[in-house]
Amino acid sequence: MTLGKTLEIRELESQDEQQAIDAHHLMLCEDFEFLPTWSAAEDWEDYIYRMKAGRRGEHIPEGWVRSALFAAFDEGDLVGRVSVRYEINESLFQVGGHIGYGVVPEYRRRGAAQELCKFGLQELRESGIEHALVTCDSDNIGSKSTIEKCGGLLDAELPEIEVNFGPSKLRFWMPTRLIR
Ligand SMILES: CC(C)(COP(=O)(O)OP(=O)(O)OC[C@H]1O[C@@H](n2cnc3c(N)ncnc32)[C@H](O)[C@@H]1OP(=O)(O)O)[C@@H](O)C(=O)NCCC(=O)NCCS
């Protein structure tokens, strides 16, 4: 069943701690950080405070940009997350871009990534950004398809050597106007 419009997408709160940390550990196996910059040494309340402050442009680590983290829930169950970066630095221009999303394995192939990506586009548009940069590994078929369905147009393919010998990357631009 498609998740689509039934998803609640919002910032993380106190009650989300266990689900979010479980998702983080689960997706580390895929080399994906569900909770960016989180470590077990940090109190959950401090982490969610820091994420919300980051959205306001406060408590930003050196070399980072203003950003926010939003999570998607289906009837209270954590489905995925989207990071939104309101600015692009040189590093994000190469890898990462404005929007990064991930979906918990059991909820995949039901449209969640598309909804998270569209939510990120709307958030950027409300901040006055008209075109979003999004990147994915060249062999990440699910992410590439998500980007294309959200209006992404291929800008460049970066060979391995230009991305610190990681997998080659695709870079897309997409208009942030709503496409739904
Ligand atoms: C990539 C990822 C976000 C896709 O999430 P998802 O919720 O399954 O994606 P959706 O259901 O919204 O699918 C979007 C489109 O991609 C297609 N798709 C998704 N996963 C696919 C896969 N593994 N193979 C082929 N197509 C795939 C879907 O079929 C859909 O197209 P359709 O509407 O024609 O059916 C998810 O697999 C994931 O979290 N992977 C690990 C983290 C990651 O790679 N994040 C992206 C970093 S750039």
The ligand as an SDF file (V2000), in Angstrom:
LIG
                    3D

 48 50  0  0  0  0  0  0  0  0999 V2000
   16.7900    5.0170   -1.9330 C   0  0  0  0  0  0  0  0  0  0  0  0
   15.6270    4.9650   -0.9460 C   0  0  0  0  0  0  0  0  0  0  0  0
   15.5840    6.2900   -0.1920 C   0  0  0  0  0  0  0  0  0  0  0  0
   14.3220    4.7560   -1.7320 C   0  0  0  0  0  0  0  0  0  0  0  0
   13.2510    4.8060   -0.7760 O   0  0  0  0  0  0  0  0  0  0  0  0
   11.7780    4.2550   -1.1410 P   0  0  0  0  0  0  0  0  0  0  0  0
   10.8510    4.7780   -0.1040 O   0  0  0  0  0  0  0  0  0  0  0  0
   11.8580    2.8030   -1.3590 O   0  0  0  0  0  0  0  0  0  0  0  0
   11.4990    4.9850   -2.5200 O   0  0  0  0  0  0  0  0  0  0  0  0
   10.0440    5.2030   -3.1700 P   0  0  0  0  0  0  0  0  0  0  0  0
    9.1360    4.1050   -2.7460 O   0  0  0  0  0  0  0  0  0  0  0  0
    9.6070    6.6100   -2.9070 O   0  0  0  0  0  0  0  0  0  0  0  0
   10.3780    4.9900   -4.6900 O   0  0  0  0  0  0  0  0  0  0  0  0
   10.6640    6.0370   -5.5860 C   0  0  0  0  0  0  0  0  0  0  0  0
   10.8370    5.4090   -6.9390 C   0  0  0  0  0  0  0  0  0  0  0  0
   12.0670    4.6730   -6.9440 O   0  0  0  0  0  0  0  0  0  0  0  0
   11.8270    3.3290   -7.2850 C   0  0  0  0  0  0  0  0  0  0  0  0
   12.6930    2.5060   -6.4770 N   0  0  0  0  0  0  0  0  0  0  0  0
   12.8830    2.6040   -5.1350 C   0  0  0  0  0  0  0  0  0  0  0  0
   13.7750    1.6840   -4.7350 N   0  0  0  0  0  0  0  0  0  0  0  0
   14.1400    1.0030   -5.8610 C   0  0  0  0  0  0  0  0  0  0  0  0
   15.0360   -0.0490   -6.1060 C   0  0  0  0  0  0  0  0  0  0  0  0
   15.7400   -0.6080   -5.1020 N   0  0  0  0  0  0  0  0  0  0  0  0
   15.1660   -0.4840   -7.3710 N   0  0  0  0  0  0  0  0  0  0  0  0
   14.4680    0.0650   -8.3840 C   0  0  0  0  0  0  0  0  0  0  0  0
   13.5990    1.0880   -8.2140 N   0  0  0  0  0  0  0  0  0  0  0  0
   13.4470    1.5390   -6.9620 C   0  0  0  0  0  0  0  0  0  0  0  0
   10.3940    3.0790   -6.9300 C   0  0  0  0  0  0  0  0  0  0  0  0
    9.8920    1.9810   -7.6170 O   0  0  0  0  0  0  0  0  0  0  0  0
    9.7520    4.3830   -7.2650 C   0  0  0  0  0  0  0  0  0  0  0  0
    9.4460    4.4330   -8.6310 O   0  0  0  0  0  0  0  0  0  0  0  0
    7.9240    4.0600   -9.1100 P   0  0  0  0  0  0  0  0  0  0  0  0
    7.0690    5.1660   -8.5470 O   0  0  0  0  0  0  0  0  0  0  0  0
    8.0400    4.0630  -10.5870 O   0  0  0  0  0  0  0  0  0  0  0  0
    7.6020    2.7430   -8.5220 O   0  0  0  0  0  0  0  0  0  0  0  0
   15.7950    3.7840    0.0480 C   0  0  0  0  0  0  0  0  0  0  0  0
   16.0590    2.6090   -0.6620 O   0  0  0  0  0  0  0  0  0  0  0  0
   16.9000    4.0130    1.0860 C   0  0  0  0  0  0  0  0  0  0  0  0
   16.6540    4.6140    2.1370 O   0  0  0  0  0  0  0  0  0  0  0  0
   18.1200    3.5390    0.7890 N   0  0  0  0  0  0  0  0  0  0  0  0
   19.2490    3.7070    1.7270 C   0  0  0  0  0  0  0  0  0  0  0  0
   19.6330    5.1630    1.9290 C   0  0  0  0  0  0  0  0  0  0  0  0
   19.8550    5.8850    0.6250 C   0  0  0  0  0  0  0  0  0  0  0  0
   20.3900    5.3300   -0.3370 O   0  0  0  0  0  0  0  0  0  0  0  0
   19.4470    7.1610    0.5960 N   0  0  0  0  0  0  0  0  0  0  0  0
   19.6280    8.0180   -0.5480 C   0  0  0  0  0  0  0  0  0  0  0  0
   20.9340    8.7090   -0.4710 C   0  0  0  0  0  0  0  0  0  0  0  0
   21.1740    9.7150   -1.9350 S   0  0  0  0  0  0  0  0  0  0  0  0
  1  2  1  0
  2  3  1  0
  2  4  1  0
  2 36  1  0
  4  5  1  0
  5  6  1  0
  6  7  2  0
  6  8  1  0
  6  9  1  0
  9 10  1  0
 10 11  2  0
 10 12  1  0
 10 13  1  0
 13 14  1  0
 14 15  1  0
 15 16  1  0
 15 30  1  0
 16 17  1  0
 17 18  1  0
 17 28  1  0
 18 19  1  0
 18 27  1  0
 19 20  2  0
 20 21  1  0
 21 22  1  0
 21 27  2  0
 22 23  1  0
 22 24  2  0
 24 25  1  0
 25 26  2  0
 26 27  1  0
 28 29  1  0
 28 30  1  0
 30 31  1  0
 31 32  1  0
 32 33  2  0
 32 34  1  0
 32 35  1  0
 36 37  1  0
 36 38  1  0
 38 39  2  0
 38 40  1  0
 40 41  1  0
 41 42  1  0
 42 43  1  0
 43 44  2  0
 43 45  1  0
 45 46  1  0
 46 47  1  0
 47 48  1  0
M  END
$$$$
